[in-house]
Amino acid sequence: MGTINHQIQQEQTILSRSINEIESTIKLMDEFESYPGYGSPFQTLELKDALRFYLAGEGRFTVTLYITRKKPKWFPEYNSSSDYRGITFTELIKDSKNQLYFSDLSEMIDNGIFSAVRSTVRQYSTKKIPFPSNKKLKIATPYKFHAQHSVHKTGFGDKYYGKELVEIGTKYGDTKHYYISYIKINSNDY
């Protein structure tokens, strides 16, 4: 299966893939969820090369995103899960094709997931360690990841018995929610 890295020794915990190698997001999410017939579900999806940026004086970097099923303990409690900012897999694929340029880390941007990455880098940057590259970092801004799998493509609509609603069905565009829990900034000459 290409360069998919199944870490069997860790009981199927991490499914790793470069975003550039993804042919179908639905097939990837089916594998992550373990259906149909993929075995045990994975706990973490590692998306390598998910984002690219250039930081003046530092160089070019790619960002690896770590997507988890469970909400990280350090995420604040909100009234509802819709209070978290989020990104769909489709939006992430689109963002992965762009490169942002920062003259420095104090630049204010509100560009979705890039602003969460910038906040994380700023949080971990110090005078002794000016730029935290090649380290897995807790994401500073809570972020949700929305993705579809095969189940979302079948059984559209609610089921009724006469006029009584007996089962709420899948709606067009439904997604399952995950959490972007960690990032890794990788030095890169792409």
MARLUMMAR-334618 format. One line per 3 residues: their letters; for each residue x, y, z of N, C-alpha, C. Coordinates in Angstrom, 3 decimals, padded with zeros to 6 digits. Each point is the difference from the previous one (the first is absolute). Layout:
BEGIN
A) X/Y/Z/X/Y/Z/X/Y/Z | ...
! end
This chain:
BEGIN
MGT) 000.818/-001.197/000.000/-000.818/001.197/000.000/000.854/001.251/000.000 | 000.861/000.157/-000.959/000.821/001.209/-000.097/000.923/000.163/001.187 | 000.091/001.215/000.476/000.894/000.277/001.123/-000.766/000.198/001.296
INH) -001.136/-000.657/000.114/-000.759/000.092/001.240/000.823/-000.667/001.088 | 000.119/000.682/001.113/000.802/-000.534/001.091/-000.926/-000.526/001.086 | -000.234/-001.315/-000.022/-000.813/-000.622/001.044/000.945/-000.402/001.121
QIQ) -000.191/000.567/001.147/000.853/-000.346/001.124/-000.690/-001.094/000.798 | 000.081/-001.215/-000.529/-000.680/-001.148/000.584/000.451/-000.230/001.440 | 001.289/000.204/000.269/000.506/-000.227/001.341/-000.674/000.892/001.029
QEQ) -000.642/001.072/-000.424/-000.707/000.890/000.921/-001.513/-000.194/-000.111 | -000.424/-001.204/-000.360/-001.409/-000.358/-000.078/-000.798/000.939/-000.884 | 000.488/000.238/-001.207/-000.714/000.809/-000.973/-000.352/001.384/000.536
TIL) 000.924/000.674/000.625/-000.337/001.297/000.562/000.176/001.149/-000.985 | 000.981/-000.086/-000.900/000.269/001.120/-000.904/-000.088/-000.451/-001.456 | -000.781/000.736/-000.771/-000.040/-000.161/-001.446/000.696/001.234/-000.558
SRS) 001.067/-000.201/-000.744/000.821/001.105/-000.479/-000.050/000.076/-001.518 | -000.193/001.231/-000.516/-000.058/000.198/-001.442/000.404/001.423/-000.319 | 000.739/000.189/-001.082/000.279/001.340/-000.510/-001.248/000.491/-000.714
INE) -000.358/001.242/000.219/-001.209/000.539/-000.630/000.122/-000.017/-001.518 | 001.238/000.021/-000.510/000.236/-000.024/-001.447/-000.287/-001.361/-000.620 | -000.069/-001.051/000.814/-000.237/-001.360/-000.495/-001.465/-000.418/000.077
IES) -000.850/000.837/000.547/-001.401/-000.379/000.206/-000.752/000.075/-001.323 | -000.517/-001.139/-000.418/-000.791/-000.052/-001.223/-001.479/000.215/000.297 | -000.443/-000.469/001.158/-001.396/000.132/000.388/-000.067/000.199/001.511
TIK) -000.553/001.133/000.415/-000.119/000.257/001.439/-000.979/-000.988/000.638 | -001.028/-000.393/-000.742/-000.990/-000.934/000.551/000.644/-001.366/000.233 | 000.815/-000.478/-000.943/000.679/-001.287/000.194/000.961/000.066/001.187
LMD) 000.698/001.118/000.140/000.909/000.154/001.129/-000.770/-000.025/001.318 | -001.126/000.706/000.064/-000.791/000.019/001.227/-000.666/-001.348/000.262 | -000.360/-000.740/-001.057/-000.511/-001.363/000.185/001.065/-000.870/000.662
EFE) 001.233/000.159/-000.451/001.099/-000.764/000.596/000.223/000.421/001.451 | -000.040/001.291/000.262/000.172/000.512/001.362/-001.093/-000.538/000.927 | -001.229/-000.042/-000.505/-001.142/-000.487/000.777/-000.110/-001.517/000.005
SYP) 000.748/-000.654/-000.864/000.057/-001.461/-000.137/-001.227/-000.602/-000.672 | -000.631/000.704/-000.903/-001.053/-000.644/-000.752/000.095/000.411/-001.451 | -000.425/-000.836/-000.890/-000.440/-001.381/000.240/001.197/-000.949/000.014
GYG) 000.140/-000.751/001.038/000.978/-001.070/000.100/001.453/000.389/000.111 | 000.321/001.156/000.549/001.392/000.409/000.130/000.633/-000.450/001.306 | -000.726/-000.639/000.889/000.566/-000.415/001.286/-000.366/000.972/001.100
SPF) 000.874/000.131/000.974/-000.255/000.880/001.148/000.129/001.462/-000.399 | -000.843/000.871/000.576/000.128/001.432/-000.296/001.291/000.574/000.574 | 000.529/000.989/-000.675/001.188/000.688/000.475/-000.410/001.084/000.989
QTL) 000.911/000.386/000.871/-000.273/001.050/000.977/000.459/001.371/-000.494 | 001.045/000.023/-000.832/000.568/001.260/-000.472/000.252/-000.074/-001.506 | -000.325/001.087/-000.686/000.311/000.145/-001.419/001.095/001.048/-000.111
ELK) 001.149/-000.412/-000.521/001.131/000.906/-000.193/000.003/000.433/-001.463 | -000.253/001.290/-000.244/000.002/000.538/-001.359/001.268/000.811/-000.211 | 000.947/-000.605/-000.703/001.275/000.664/-000.270/-000.165/000.986/-001.150
DAL) 000.829/001.058/000.007/000.012/001.008/-001.062/-001.368/000.661/-000.183 | -000.771/000.104/001.085/-001.363/000.525/-000.091/-000.022/001.485/-000.333 | 000.985/000.750/000.492/000.067/001.434/-000.260/001.441/000.389/-000.291
RFY) 000.167/001.139/-000.701/001.340/000.506/-000.323/000.064/001.478/000.301 | 001.140/000.433/000.523/000.185/001.439/000.183/001.473/000.349/-000.040 | 000.258/001.287/-000.249/001.350/000.541/-000.019/000.073/001.050/001.098
LAG) 001.022/-000.080/000.839/000.221/000.982/001.056/001.325/000.695/-000.288 | -000.061/001.304/-000.207/001.198/000.779/-000.326/001.079/-000.225/001.051 | 001.200/-000.258/-000.460/001.127/-000.206/000.899/000.107/-001.416/000.538
EGR) -001.021/-000.807/-000.198/000.007/-001.383/000.506/-000.035/-001.025/-001.124 | -000.773/000.263/-001.057/-000.071/-000.926/-001.122/-001.402/-000.510/-000.262 | -000.039/-001.106/-000.742/-001.267/-000.621/-000.387/-000.309/-001.156/000.934
FTV) -001.293/-000.170/000.247/-000.428/-001.043/000.926/-001.275/-000.663/-000.499 | -000.153/-001.264/000.381/-001.271/-000.691/-000.189/-000.544/-000.316/001.388 | -001.293/-000.227/000.052/-000.664/-000.275/001.268/-000.659/-001.372/-000.076
TLY) 000.260/-000.824/001.001/-000.684/-001.269/000.165/-001.109/000.213/001.025 | -001.198/-000.456/-000.322/-001.127/000.097/000.922/-000.284/-001.368/000.600 | -000.297/-000.024/001.284/-000.376/-001.235/000.700/-001.466/000.131/000.397
ITR) -000.823/-000.835/-000.616/-001.440/000.055/000.206/-000.401/-001.185/000.875 | -000.728/000.300/001.079/-000.375/-001.042/000.955/-001.515/-000.106/000.118 | -000.425/-001.151/000.502/-001.424/-000.236/000.219/-000.506/000.738/001.233
KKP) 000.810/-000.024/001.038/-000.425/000.566/001.276/000.436/001.452/000.125 | -000.844/000.773/000.652/000.341/001.403/000.259/001.157/000.039/000.987 | 001.075/000.715/-000.330/001.136/000.101/000.918/-000.414/000.634/001.329
KWF) 000.621/-000.451/001.070/-000.325/000.488/001.342/000.287/001.486/000.156 | 000.950/000.532/-000.763/000.354/001.415/000.142/-000.936/000.930/-000.790 | -000.908/-000.549/-000.804/-000.973/000.842/-000.682/-000.984/000.529/001.041
PEY) -000.358/001.271/-000.073/-000.958/000.545/000.974/-001.388/-000.597/-000.199 | -000.776/000.012/001.052/-001.389/-000.447/-000.085/-000.846/001.136/-000.556 | -000.770/-000.304/-001.000/-000.937/000.965/-000.559/-001.404/-000.542/000.183
NSS) -000.976/000.849/-000.237/-001.391/-000.436/000.131/-000.359/-001.081/-001.005 | 000.581/000.086/-001.179/-000.246/-001.025/-001.011/001.249/-000.161/-000.841 | 000.079/-001.138/-000.683/001.185/-000.254/-000.826/000.057/000.942/-001.192
SDY) -001.107/000.677/-000.317/000.026/000.935/-001.128/000.741/001.290/000.356 | 000.354/000.184/001.282/000.752/001.191/000.392/001.456/-000.047/-000.452 | 000.511/-001.178/-000.351/001.366/-000.116/-000.503/000.037/000.394/-001.467
RGI) 001.087/000.637/-000.408/000.197/000.241/-001.427/000.266/-001.346/-000.643 | -000.244/-000.101/-001.277/000.194/-001.278/-000.658/000.340/000.140/-001.466 | 000.423/-001.111/-000.580/000.337/-000.056/-001.415/-000.463/-001.348/-000.533
TFT) -000.511/000.003/-001.229/-000.381/-001.256/-000.632/001.214/-000.569/-000.737 | -000.067/-001.275/-000.310/001.093/-000.622/-000.745/000.156/000.685/-001.359 | -001.108/000.352/-000.631/000.045/000.683/-001.292/000.722/001.339/000.103
ELI) -000.308/000.767/001.043/000.670/001.289/000.202/001.487/-000.190/000.270 | 000.349/-001.034/000.759/001.409/-000.269/000.300/000.771/-000.354/-001.272 | -000.590/-000.824/-000.857/000.656/-000.345/-001.275/000.261/001.280/-000.796
KDS) -000.970/000.897/-000.041/000.163/001.271/-000.717/001.115/000.833/000.636 | -000.012/000.127/001.339/001.030/000.776/000.703/001.395/-000.603/-000.168 | 000.070/-001.320/-000.174/001.305/-000.662/-000.124/000.729/000.396/-001.281
KNQ) -000.719/000.519/-000.949/000.604/000.402/-001.276/000.557/001.421/000.035 | -000.301/000.748/001.055/000.465/001.379/000.131/001.158/000.077/000.986 | 000.838/000.998/-000.185/001.065/000.271/000.960/-000.207/001.405/000.535
LYF) 000.058/000.129/001.318/-000.071/001.335/000.592/001.405/000.514/000.258 | 000.130/001.309/-000.020/001.272/000.653/000.273/-000.172/000.857/001.244 | 000.881/-000.185/000.987/000.005/000.822/001.205/001.324/000.743/000.063
SDL) -000.064/001.314/000.205/001.247/000.731/000.209/000.489/-000.246/001.429 | -000.937/-000.202/000.924/000.350/-000.417/001.362/-001.237/-000.617/000.644 | 000.174/-000.606/001.164/-001.098/-000.715/000.642/-001.022/000.905/000.667
SEM) 000.283/001.288/000.053/-000.961/000.903/000.628/-001.067/000.477/-000.984 | 000.163/-000.347/-001.267/-000.992/000.406/-000.991/-001.372/-000.530/000.389 | -000.973/000.848/-000.106/-001.373/-000.412/000.294/-000.635/-000.537/-001.280
IDN) -000.407/-001.228/000.038/-000.752/-000.545/-001.124/-001.206/-000.729/000.568 | -001.037/-000.004/-000.741/-001.153/-000.791/000.373/-000.333/-000.846/-001.213 | 000.837/-000.974/-000.220/-000.131/-000.851/-001.162/-000.228/-001.432/000.463
GIF) -001.050/-000.210/000.759/-000.394/-001.334/000.407/001.090/-000.761/000.716 | 000.302/-001.158/-000.525/000.944/-000.914/000.653/001.396/000.611/000.079 | 000.382/000.852/-000.942/001.318/000.635/000.062/000.148/000.865/001.245
SAV) -001.088/000.655/000.407/000.097/000.823/001.214/000.204/-000.873/001.229 | -000.579/-001.196/000.024/000.220/-000.927/001.116/001.446/-000.492/000.014 | 000.565/-000.238/-001.169/001.404/-000.423/-000.089/000.912/001.124/000.486
RST) -000.264/001.227/-000.466/000.822/001.143/000.417/-000.075/000.187/001.516 | -001.190/-000.098/000.577/-000.150/000.141/001.451/000.794/-001.061/000.752 | -000.001/-001.212/-000.523/000.743/-001.088/000.643/001.499/000.256/-000.057
VRQ) 000.487/000.405/-001.165/001.429/000.280/-000.147/000.407/001.138/000.934 | -000.817/001.045/000.056/000.308/001.131/000.902/000.013/-000.443/001.459 | -000.898/-000.885/000.367/-000.082/-000.473/001.381/001.264/-000.756/000.408
YST) 000.573/-000.751/-000.931/001.171/-000.819/000.315/001.326/000.684/-000.298 | -000.021/001.145/-000.653/001.239/000.711/-000.324/000.498/000.757/001.233 | 001.302/-000.099/000.245/000.627/000.743/001.097/001.297/000.599/-000.524
KKI) 000.692/000.768/000.843/001.284/000.549/-000.423/001.032/-001.103/-000.171 | -000.087/-001.053/000.828/000.946/-001.117/-000.116/-000.345/-000.902/-001.180 | -001.276/-000.183/-000.241/-000.457/-000.816/-001.124/-000.874/000.892/-000.864
PFP) 000.602/000.700/-000.981/-000.764/000.973/-000.763/-001.099/-000.612/-000.866 | 000.194/-001.225/-000.443/-001.005/-000.597/-000.859/-000.046/-001.506/000.244 | -001.142/-000.508/000.458/-000.086/-001.422/000.360/-000.258/-000.893/-001.209
SNK) 001.048/-000.440/-000.676/-000.226/-000.872/-001.151/000.293/-001.449/000.365 | -000.674/-000.889/-000.727/000.142/-001.446/000.146/-000.368/-000.515/001.388 | -000.925/000.678/000.669/-000.500/-000.441/001.304/-001.518/-000.030/-000.049
KLK) -000.581/-001.011/000.604/-001.456/-000.105/000.087/-000.482/000.950/001.092 | -000.886/000.923/-000.363/-000.465/001.052/000.911/-001.510/-000.082/000.186 | -000.462/000.245/001.230/-001.443/000.116/000.236/-000.497/001.232/-000.735
IAT) -001.089/-000.135/-000.725/-000.526/001.147/-000.724/-000.533/001.028/001.005 | 000.327/001.256/-000.218/-000.344/001.060/000.948/-001.464/000.418/-000.088 | -000.572/-000.106/-001.185/-001.385/000.403/-000.216/-000.835/-001.238/-000.281
PYK) -001.041/-000.262/000.787/-000.837/-001.179/-000.257/-000.547/000.009/-001.423 | 000.149/-001.107/-000.691/-000.429/-000.081/-001.388/-000.632/-001.350/-000.263 | -001.144/000.013/-000.679/-000.673/-001.237/-000.372/000.291/-000.315/-001.459
FHA) -000.093/-001.276/-000.303/000.222/-000.493/-001.357/-001.254/-000.777/-000.393 | -000.607/000.379/-001.125/-001.240/-000.625/-000.455/000.288/-000.813/-001.261 | -000.384/-001.273/000.014/000.277/-000.850/-001.156/-001.157/-000.964/-000.244
QHS) -000.151/-000.364/-001.260/-001.025/-000.970/-000.388/000.635/-001.354/-000.244 | -000.811/-001.034/000.194/000.391/-001.349/-000.393/-001.188/-000.632/-000.719 | 000.116/-001.233/-000.412/-001.029/-000.629/-000.837/-001.393/000.020/000.615
VHK) -000.099/-000.120/001.300/-001.301/-000.012/000.656/-000.771/001.293/-000.293 | 000.724/001.104/-000.181/-000.653/001.276/-000.279/-000.523/000.099/-001.439 | 000.297/-000.987/-000.820/-000.423/000.056/-001.391/-001.193/-000.905/-000.284
TGF) -000.531/-000.657/001.039/-001.134/-000.901/-000.205/-001.108/000.337/000.988 | -001.200/-000.449/-000.304/-001.117/000.124/000.925/-000.435/001.412/000.289 | 000.029/000.880/-001.004/-000.399/001.387/000.226/-001.472/000.070/000.416
GDK) -000.298/000.857/000.906/-001.375/000.270/000.385/-000.460/-000.778/001.215 | -001.031/000.532/000.624/-000.587/-000.624/001.180/-000.940/-001.128/-000.426 | -000.266/-000.928/000.948/-000.929/-001.101/-000.272/-001.252/000.213/000.840
YYG) -001.131/-000.168/-000.655/-001.289/000.199/000.657/-000.819/-001.281/-000.058 | -000.826/-000.198/000.991/-001.021/-001.028/-000.015/-001.310/000.758/000.067 | -000.632/000.130/-001.156/-001.155/000.898/-000.092/000.503/001.425/000.130
KEL) -000.521/000.730/000.986/000.458/001.364/000.246/000.985/000.075/001.151 | 000.309/-001.120/000.597/000.887/-000.022/001.167/001.460/-000.204/-000.421 | 000.845/000.890/000.464/001.440/-000.111/-000.261/000.555/-001.149/000.838
VEI) 000.575/-001.009/-000.652/000.538/-001.147/000.726/001.524/-000.043/-000.002 | 000.627/000.694/-000.952/001.467/000.017/-000.049/000.467/001.258/-000.716 | 000.938/000.698/000.638/000.586/001.179/-000.634/001.124/-000.488/-000.903
GTK) -000.096/000.346/-001.263/000.975/-000.479/-000.974/001.130/000.974/-000.242 | 000.886/-000.394/-000.873/001.137/000.820/-000.392/-000.483/001.144/-000.885 | 000.557/001.162/000.225/-000.313/001.164/-000.821/001.151/000.232/-000.982
YGD) -000.312/000.590/-001.139/001.039/000.313/-000.976/001.041/000.904/000.658 | 001.265/-000.360/-000.122/001.081/000.810/000.554/000.337/-000.310/001.449 | -000.666/-000.993/000.604/000.342/-000.373/001.377/001.463/-000.400/000.097
TKH) 000.599/000.311/001.125/001.389/-000.375/000.246/000.127/-000.534/001.416 | 001.099/-000.696/000.235/000.339/-000.422/001.353/001.036/001.001/000.510 | -000.032/000.262/001.297/000.876/001.011/000.584/001.158/-000.643/000.742
YYI) 001.185/000.552/-000.253/001.230/-000.416/000.665/000.679/001.267/000.521 | 001.182/-000.157/000.577/000.714/001.152/000.568/001.428/000.056/-000.529 | 000.432/001.187/-000.412/001.406/000.199/-000.322/000.662/000.286/001.340
SYI) 000.745/-000.975/000.495/000.534/000.055/001.364/001.448/000.457/000.067 | 000.792/-000.403/-000.978/001.424/000.327/-000.020/000.391/000.437/-001.399 | 001.105/000.715/-000.074/000.620/000.317/-001.283/001.497/-000.255/000.124
KIN) 000.644/-000.173/-001.120/001.455/-000.064/-000.054/000.440/000.884/-001.153 | 000.918/000.923/000.294/000.553/000.885/-001.014/001.288/-000.649/-000.502 | 000.066/-000.236/-001.295/001.145/-000.701/-000.586/000.783/000.939/-000.912
SND) 001.313/000.102/000.229/000.848/000.751/-000.924/-000.059/-000.698/-001.339 | -000.122/000.791/-001.060/-000.184/-000.632/-001.297/000.458/000.923/-001.114 | 000.561/-000.596/-001.032/000.309/000.712/-001.230/-000.856/-000.613/-001.099
Y) -001.254/000.384/-000.061/-000.904/-000.568/-000.986/000.040/000.791/-001.271
! end
